[in-house]
Amino acid sequence: ISANEGANTSELTGGGMRFDQHANQMNTAGGQWDTTLDNNDLDWVMFQDQSQVPGFPRTSQYWQDSLAGLDDLTARVEQIGGESVLFMTWGYREGDSSNTLRYPDYRTMQHHLRDGYVDYRDNTSNALRTVWVAPVGLAYEHIYDDIIASGENPLASTSLFWNLYSSDGAHPSLTGSYLTACVMYATIYGNNTVGNSDGVSIDTATKLSLQQAADATVFNETSGLLTYPWMAANWSGPGDGGVAEESNSSGNESGDSTD
C-alpha cells in the first residue's frame, strides 16, 4: 500500500487508560469498544498502554493487570481476523518527576518501556496469534543518540529531540506525532518512509530527519529484538484477505497521566 492511499481509522481513547480498563470497556456488551470491534472490518488494531505502566516491575499489580487486559484484547482481535500492534511509547523528555527512582531520565525510562512492551508481546503471542510492536519510542531514542554522537545536547531547547515533545515534556508535538506515523507505516507495511510527500506543516529538512529516523529504527536497529508482519513467511496480510488497498484500523490508545 502506498503512503498516499487513504485509510479508514477510528480511535477509542481515554486519559490514562490501562489495557485492563480498555478490556473492561470491550467486554461491556453494546458499548462503544464492543461494537467498534464487532461492526467494523478491522485489519489492524493499535494498542497503547498508559505511559508509565509498561516499564513497571513485572511484580507490579498495574503491570500484571495490563498484561491480562492486553491478552483479552488481542484474543478478541484475533477472533475478528485482525492484527494487533503494540504502540511502544517514549520515555518522558527529562524522566518522570513523579517516579524518579524508576524513571530518573529519558534513557532509563525508554529502556524500561522497551523491555515492557517486548514482554507484553512475548506473553500475548501464541500459536493462534502474533502480536507485533511498533517501536516509536526507539525512534525517539535514535534521534536522541544521534544528537549525542554529533557532540550536541539532546536536551537543548533547539534540538530535534527536545521538539518531539509538547511543552509538558511527555505528550508529542506535531513532529513527535509525525515520527509516530512514519514508524507505524514502516512497521505495518515494510515500506520506506524517506521521500514520501504529504501536507503536514513541517519543514522539509525536519521531515526528512524524522523519516530517516523511522526507517533506521524499523529496518536497521531492531533486528534481533523485533519482527514485523512483512517479515513473516508467506505473509499476505490480516486475516485471509491480504492487505486491503484501503485499510481499516482502530486506534485503541490511552492518554497519558501520572499514577
Phi, psi and chi 1 to 4 in degrees:
 res  aa     phi    psi   chi1   chi2   chi3   chi4
   1 ILE       -  139.6 -174.4  170.6      -      -
   2 SER   -79.6  149.0  163.9      -      -      -
   3 ALA   -65.1  -18.3      -      -      -      -
   4 ASN   -90.7   -4.1  -66.2  -39.9      -      -
   5 GLU   -81.9  152.2  -65.9 -174.4   50.8      -
   6 GLY   -75.5  159.1      -      -      -      -
   7 ALA  -141.1  138.8      -      -      -      -
   8 ASN   -89.0  122.7  -63.1  -36.1      -      -
   9 THR  -130.4  155.7   64.6      -      -      -
  10 SER  -144.5  161.7   61.0      -      -      -
  11 GLU  -137.7  147.3   62.3  179.0  -10.7      -
  12 LEU  -126.5  105.8  -60.4  169.2      -      -
  13 THR  -133.0  165.5   63.9      -      -      -
  14 GLY  -168.2  139.8      -      -      -      -
  15 GLY   -56.3  122.1      -      -      -      -
  16 GLY    70.7   15.6      -      -      -      -
  17 MET   -72.0  136.3  -73.3 -175.4   71.0      -
  18 ARG   -93.3  167.3  -57.7 -178.3  -53.7  -87.4
  19 PHE   -58.4  -39.4  -74.5  149.7      -      -
  20 ASP   -65.4  -32.3   54.0  -60.3      -      -
  21 GLN   -71.3  -38.1  -66.9  170.4  -45.1      -
  22 HIS   -62.4  -41.4  -76.8  -66.1      -      -
  23 ALA   -64.0  -39.6      -      -      -      -
  24 ASN   -61.4  -40.6  -71.8  -20.1      -      -
  25 GLN   -64.6  -43.1  -67.6  -83.0   19.1      -
  26 MET   -60.2  -36.0  177.8 -171.4   71.2      -
  27 ASN   -86.0    5.0  -69.0  -34.9      -      -
  28 THR   -89.1  103.3  -59.4      -      -      -
  29 ALA   -56.1  129.4      -      -      -      -
  30 GLY    85.1   -6.2      -      -      -      -
  31 GLY   -76.2  171.8      -      -      -      -
  32 GLN   -62.4  -40.7 -173.7 -179.9    9.3      -
  33 TRP   -63.0  -44.9  -86.6 -113.8      -      -
  34 ASP   -64.1  -48.0  176.2   50.3      -      -
  35 THR   -72.7  -32.9   58.3      -      -      -
  36 THR   -62.6  -41.6  -63.3      -      -      -
  37 LEU   -71.7  -33.4  -71.4  170.7      -      -
  38 ASP   -83.9  -31.0  -87.1   -5.8      -      -
  39 ASN  -105.2    9.4  -62.3  -24.0      -      -
  40 ASN  -128.4  145.5  -66.7  -80.4      -      -
  41 ASP   -87.0   85.0 -178.2   19.0      -      -
  42 LEU   -90.3  126.7  -58.1  176.8      -      -
  43 ASP   -85.3  -45.1  -69.8  -23.2      -      -
  44 TRP  -131.5  136.4  -54.4   94.1      -      -
  45 VAL  -124.6  120.2 -176.1      -      -      -
  46 MET   -98.7  125.1 -172.3   76.4   63.8      -
  47 PHE  -112.4  126.9  -67.7  108.8      -      -
  48 GLN  -123.1  127.1  177.6 -163.8  -33.8      -
  49 ASP   -83.9  170.1 -158.6    1.3      -      -
  50 GLN   -54.7  149.1 -167.5  -87.2  -11.6      -
  51 SER   -68.3  -20.7   60.9      -      -      -
  52 GLN  -103.1  -32.1  -61.3  148.6  -49.7      -
  53 VAL   -58.1  -41.8  170.9      -      -      -
  54 PRO   -57.6  -28.6  -25.9   36.0      -      -
  55 GLY   -91.2    3.8      -      -      -      -
  56 PHE   -71.7  159.0  -76.4  177.7      -      -
  57 PRO   -56.1  149.1  -24.4   34.4      -      -
  58 ARG   -68.2  -16.0  -54.3  -55.4  178.8 -100.1
  59 THR   -82.2   -9.4   54.0      -      -      -
  60 SER   -64.7  136.6  161.7      -      -      -
  61 GLN   -64.5  -35.3 -167.2   61.1   54.7      -
  62 TYR   -58.3  -46.2  -76.3  119.8      -      -
  63 TRP   -66.0  -44.7 -161.3   91.4      -      -
  64 GLN   -62.4  -40.9  -69.2  -70.7  -27.6      -
  65 ASP   -66.9  -40.7  -71.4  -14.1      -      -
  66 SER   -63.2  -42.3  -94.8      -      -      -
  67 LEU   -60.3  -45.9  174.7   60.7      -      -
  68 ALA   -61.9  -40.8      -      -      -      -
  69 GLY   -64.8  -41.5      -      -      -      -
  70 LEU   -64.9  -38.4  179.4   61.7      -      -
  71 ASP   -60.6  -40.7 -166.9   52.8      -      -
  72 ASP   -66.2  -43.9 -159.3    6.3      -      -
  73 LEU   -64.1  -46.7  -68.8  161.1      -      -
  74 THR   -69.7  -30.3   55.1      -      -      -
  75 ALA   -63.8  -40.4      -      -      -      -
  76 ARG   -65.2  -41.9  177.6   75.0  168.4  -89.4
  77 VAL   -63.5  -39.8  172.4      -      -      -
  78 GLU   -62.1  -39.4 -173.1  -86.5  -31.8      -
  79 GLN   -63.8  -32.4  -71.0  170.7    1.0      -
  80 ILE   -92.8    4.9   64.3  172.7      -      -
  81 GLY    84.9   17.3      -      -      -      -
  82 GLY   -99.5 -179.3      -      -      -      -
  83 GLU  -120.0  137.4  -63.8  -72.4  -27.7      -
  84 SER   -98.7  132.7  -64.5      -      -      -
  85 VAL  -127.6  129.7 -176.5      -      -      -
  86 LEU   -90.0  128.9  -55.1 -175.9      -      -
  87 PHE   -86.8   92.8  177.5  166.5      -      -
  88 MET   -71.2  113.5 -178.5 -163.4  -69.3      -
  89 THR   -84.0 -175.5   52.4      -      -      -
  90 TRP  -107.6  154.2   47.2   83.6      -      -
  91 GLY   -69.8  153.5      -      -      -      -
  92 TYR   -62.1  150.3  -64.2  172.4      -      -
  93 ARG   -55.3  -39.5 -174.2  167.9   56.7 -161.2
  94 GLU  -122.4   28.7  -62.5  176.8  -87.2      -
  95 GLY    80.9 -178.1      -      -      -      -
  96 ASP  -107.8  107.8 -177.8    0.6      -      -
  97 SER   -65.5  -18.0   60.8      -      -      -
  98 SER   -86.9   -8.3   71.1      -      -      -
  99 ASN  -149.8   64.3 -168.4   -9.3      -      -
 100 THR   -71.3  -21.7   55.7      -      -      -
 101 LEU   -69.1  -44.2 -176.8   63.1      -      -
 102 ARG   -84.8  -36.6 -174.8   70.8  175.3  173.6
 103 TYR  -128.3   68.2  -61.5  138.6      -      -
 104 PRO   -73.2  -21.7   28.2  -36.7      -      -
 105 ASP  -155.8  173.9   51.2   44.8      -      -
 106 TYR   -57.4  -53.4  162.4   74.0      -      -
 107 ARG   -62.2  -42.0 -169.1 -171.9  -65.7  -82.8
 108 THR   -62.2  -44.8  -58.2      -      -      -
 109 MET   -63.9  -41.0 -173.6  170.1 -176.5      -
 110 GLN   -61.1  -42.1 -172.9   63.0   69.0      -
 111 HIS   -67.0  -38.2  -71.3 -176.5      -      -
 112 HIS   -65.1  -41.3  -77.6  -47.7      -      -
 113 LEU   -66.2  -41.8  -67.9  174.0      -      -
 114 ARG   -55.9  -51.2  174.6 -160.1   64.0 -161.8
 115 ASP   -64.7  -35.8  -67.1  -13.5      -      -
 116 GLY   -65.8  -43.5      -      -      -      -
 117 TYR   -68.8  -35.2  -86.8   99.4      -      -
 118 VAL   -65.1  -39.8  170.1      -      -      -
 119 ASP   -67.6  -37.8  -77.9   -6.7      -      -
 120 TYR   -56.8  -48.0  -79.9  158.0      -      -
 121 ARG   -58.1  -48.4  175.5 -157.3   65.8 -177.8
 122 ASP   -64.4  -29.9  -68.3  -14.2      -      -
 123 ASN   -91.6   -5.5  -78.3  -82.4      -      -
 124 THR  -117.3  -15.0   53.0      -      -      -
 125 SER   -79.1  143.4  -63.9      -      -      -
 126 ASN  -156.3 -167.2   55.6   40.8      -      -
 127 ALA   -63.9  -23.5      -      -      -      -
 128 LEU   -89.8  -27.4  -65.3  175.5      -      -
 129 ARG  -149.6  146.8   62.7 -177.0 -178.6  -88.7
 130 THR  -109.5  127.3  -61.1      -      -      -
 131 VAL   -97.9  128.2  175.1      -      -      -
 132 TRP   -99.1  165.9  -47.6  100.5      -      -
 133 VAL  -129.8  129.2  178.8      -      -      -
 134 ALA   -97.5  110.1      -      -      -      -
 135 PRO   -83.0   61.2   32.9  -36.6      -      -
 136 VAL   -61.0  -46.5  177.0      -      -      -
 137 GLY   -59.8  -32.5      -      -      -      -
 138 LEU   -72.9  -24.7  -60.8 -173.8      -      -
 139 ALA   -71.7  -36.8      -      -      -      -
 140 TYR   -58.6  -45.0  -86.6   59.2      -      -
 141 GLU   -66.0  -35.2 -173.2  172.2   28.5      -
 142 HIS   -57.4  -45.8  172.5   91.0      -      -
 143 ILE   -65.2  -42.5  -68.6  172.5      -      -
 144 TYR   -57.0  -49.3 -178.1   95.6      -      -
 145 ASP   -67.2  -37.5  -70.9  -16.3      -      -
 146 ASP   -62.0  -39.1  -92.9    5.6      -      -
 147 ILE   -66.8  -42.1  -65.6  170.8      -      -
 148 ILE   -62.6  -43.3  -70.4  178.2      -      -
 149 ALA   -62.1  -27.3      -      -      -      -
 150 SER   -83.1   -1.5   71.9      -      -      -
 151 GLY    86.2    8.9      -      -      -      -
 152 GLU  -102.5  175.0  -57.1  -64.7  -32.6      -
 153 ASN  -105.5  115.0  179.2    9.3      -      -
 154 PRO   -63.7  -18.6   21.4  -31.3      -      -
 155 LEU   -93.7    7.8  -63.4 -177.8      -      -
 156 ALA   -69.7  141.2      -      -      -      -
 157 SER   -67.6  -12.4   61.9      -      -      -
 158 THR   -96.7   -2.6   55.7      -      -      -
 159 SER   -77.2  156.5   79.5      -      -      -
 160 LEU   -62.5  -40.6  178.9   58.5      -      -
 161 PHE   -60.1  -50.1  176.2   78.1      -      -
 162 TRP   -54.0  -41.0 -179.6  -86.3      -      -
 163 ASN   -86.2    6.2  -73.2  -70.2      -      -
 164 LEU   -72.1  -15.9  -65.0  173.1      -      -
 165 TYR  -108.6  153.5  -63.1   82.4      -      -
 166 SER   -76.9 -176.7   60.2      -      -      -
 167 SER   -63.8  -21.6   58.6      -      -      -
 168 ASP   -82.7   -5.7   65.4    3.9      -      -
 169 GLY    73.1   12.2      -      -      -      -
 170 ALA  -127.3  -49.5      -      -      -      -
 171 HIS   -82.6  157.6  -67.9   85.4      -      -
 172 PRO   -81.6  149.5   30.9  -36.7      -      -
 173 SER   -83.7 -172.4   64.8      -      -      -
 174 LEU   -61.3  -41.4  177.7   61.6      -      -
 175 THR   -67.1  -37.8   55.1      -      -      -
 176 GLY   -64.1  -39.4      -      -      -      -
 177 SER   -68.5  -36.6  -64.7      -      -      -
 178 TYR   -65.6  -43.2 -174.4   86.2      -      -
 179 LEU   -59.3  -42.2  178.0   61.2      -      -
 180 THR   -57.7  -46.6  -63.6      -      -      -
 181 ALA   -62.4  -40.0      -      -      -      -
 182 CYS   -63.3  -43.7  -70.5      -      -      -
 183 VAL   -64.5  -42.8  171.7      -      -      -
 184 MET   -63.1  -42.5  -70.6  179.7  175.5      -
 185 TYR   -63.5  -47.4  175.3   74.7      -      -
 186 ALA   -63.6  -38.6      -      -      -      -
 187 THR   -61.3  -46.8  -67.3      -      -      -
 188 ILE   -77.5  -43.4  -69.0  172.9      -      -
 189 TYR  -106.0  -14.4  -64.7  109.8      -      -
 190 GLY    71.5   22.1      -      -      -      -
 191 ASN  -104.8  144.4  -64.8  -24.9      -      -
 192 ASN   -64.4  148.0  -70.6  -41.1      -      -
 193 THR  -101.3  -17.9   64.1      -      -      -
 194 VAL   -59.4  129.4  167.2      -      -      -
 195 GLY    95.4  -11.0      -      -      -      -
 196 ASN   -66.9  141.3  -74.2  -21.1      -      -
 197 SER  -109.3  147.5   60.1      -      -      -
 198 ASP  -160.1  176.9   53.0   66.0      -      -
 199 GLY   -98.6   13.0      -      -      -      -
 200 VAL   -68.6  135.8  179.3      -      -      -
 201 SER   -82.8   68.8  -61.7      -      -      -
 202 ILE  -128.9  140.0  -61.9  173.8      -      -
 203 ASP   -63.5  155.1   67.7   87.1      -      -
 204 THR   -59.7  -43.1  -59.1      -      -      -
 205 ALA   -65.4  -42.2      -      -      -      -
 206 THR   -66.4  -42.2  -61.3      -      -      -
 207 LYS   -59.8  -42.8 -166.8  174.1  -71.9 -173.5
 208 LEU   -62.8  -42.2  176.7   59.5      -      -
 209 SER   -61.4  -39.3  -66.0      -      -      -
 210 LEU   -68.6  -42.2  -63.2  169.7      -      -
 211 GLN   -62.6  -43.7  -68.1  171.0  -16.1      -
 212 GLN   -62.9  -39.8  -70.5  172.0  -29.3      -
 213 ALA   -65.2  -41.4      -      -      -      -
 214 ALA   -63.5  -47.4      -      -      -      -
 215 ASP   -65.7  -42.0  -71.4   -5.5      -      -
 216 ALA   -62.2  -39.9      -      -      -      -
 217 THR   -66.0  -49.1  -60.1      -      -      -
 218 VAL   -73.5  -44.8  172.4      -      -      -
 219 PHE   -93.2  -19.5  -59.7  120.6      -      -
 220 ASN  -120.6  -38.8  -59.9  -32.0      -      -
 221 GLU  -100.7   -8.6  -64.0  174.8   -1.5      -
 222 THR  -110.3   11.4   51.5      -      -      -
 223 SER   -60.6  131.5  174.3      -      -      -
 224 GLY    91.1  -19.5      -      -      -      -
 225 LEU  -102.6  -43.6  177.6   67.8      -      -
 226 LEU  -128.0  151.1  -58.3  176.8      -      -
 227 THR  -118.0  160.4   56.7      -      -      -
 228 TYR  -126.7  157.9  -62.4   98.4      -      -
 229 PRO   -53.7  -42.0  -26.3   34.1      -      -
 230 TRP   -72.8   -7.5   40.4  -89.9      -      -
 231 MET   -89.3  -16.4  -64.4  171.6   64.6      -
 232 ALA   -70.8  141.4      -      -      -      -
 233 ALA   -60.8  134.3      -      -      -      -
 234 ASN    60.7   24.6  -58.6  -42.7      -      -
 235 TRP   -64.2  130.2  171.7 -103.0      -      -
 236 SER  -127.9    5.2   62.0      -      -      -
 237 GLY   114.5  177.9      -      -      -      -
 238 PRO   -60.8  143.7  -21.3   33.2      -      -
 239 GLY    58.0 -138.7      -      -      -      -
 240 ASP  -107.0    0.6  -64.0  -36.6      -      -
 241 GLY  -100.8    0.2      -      -      -      -
 242 GLY    77.8  179.6      -      -      -      -
 243 VAL   -77.3  120.4  176.6      -      -      -
 244 ALA   -70.2  147.4      -      -      -      -
 245 GLU   -64.1  -35.1  -74.1  -60.6  -53.8      -
 246 GLU  -119.0  102.1 -175.0  168.0  -42.5      -
 247 SER   -85.4  134.9  172.8      -      -      -
 248 ASN   -94.4  138.7  -62.5  -46.5      -      -
 249 SER  -147.5  152.9   63.3      -      -      -
 250 SER  -119.9  123.3  172.7      -      -      -
 251 GLY   -90.1   99.5      -      -      -      -
 252 ASN   -94.0   79.8 -163.2  -14.7      -      -
 253 GLU  -116.8  157.7  -56.4  168.8   36.4      -
 254 SER  -102.6  158.5   77.0      -      -      -
 255 GLY   -83.2  177.3      -      -      -      -
 256 ASP  -104.5  143.3  -66.4  -28.2      -      -
 257 SER  -150.3  172.3   71.4      -      -      -
 258 THR  -106.0  124.8  -60.6      -      -      -
 259 ASP   -75.1      -  -71.8  -31.1      -      -
